[in-house]
C-alpha cells in the first residue's frame, strides 16, 4: 500500500516528513488520508454499489447545456 510522506504532529500540529515531530519529539501521523490506493480490494464492490458498470450509467450523469444554449441564456440575462 502507498504511504503518505507528509506527516503532522498530533501535539503541536507541525508538519514534517518524519513520524517523530522535530519540534516537540511527539508522534506524528499522516496529514490527510490517501485519496485512493492502487491496491484497492473493494473498488469493484464500490463500482457495483454505485452502478458504474451498468450500460445506462453514463446517461444518468449530469450534462452541460450546449454552447449555443449557454450563449442564448447569457444574452437573455444581460437584457
N, C-alpha and C positions, 0 to 999 in steps of 0.2 A: 504494500500500500504506500502511496506517496506521502511524504512527510512535509508538513509546512515548516519553513525555516524561521519566519518571523515569530518571535515569542514575546509575550507580555507578562511582566511581573504581577503576581496575584496580590502583593502587598502594596508596592508603591506605584504600580502602573507603568513603569519604564519599559521601553521596547528594546529588544536585543535579539541577537541571533543565537544566543546560548540558552540552555534550560535553567541556568542559575543566574539571577539578576546581578549585573556588575555593580549596581549602586548599593543595594542593601543585602545581597547574598541570599535572598529568599528564592523560593521556587517560581519558575515562570512556565507558562503553558502557551499553547498555540493562540495567536492573537485573534484569529477568526476561524470558524470551521471551514474545511475544504468544500468547494462548490460541488465537486464530483470526483469520483475515483475511477481510473481506468479499469480497476478490478472490481467494479460494482456487480455483486452477485444478484442483486434484486432488481436490476434495471428492466429485465424482461417482465417481471411481475408488475412493476410500476407502469410500463407501457400498456400492458393488458388492462390494468385498472382504469387508466385514462382513455382507453380505446384508441390509442395511437396506431395500432396495427390494422384497424378496420379500414376498408376501402373508402368509405364515405367520410372519414375523419377530416381530410383537407377541406371538404366543402363546408364543414362546421366552423372553420376558423373565420375570424373577423377579416373583412376585406376593406380596403380603402376605396373611396369613390374614384372614378376616372378623372384624368387631368381636366377634361372638358367640364365635368360636373363641378370640380373644385374651382375652376375659373368663373363659372356662372354664379356659384354661391358667393364667391369673393366679390364679384361685381355687384350683386344684389345687396350685399352687406354695406358696401361703400355708398350706395344711393340713399 
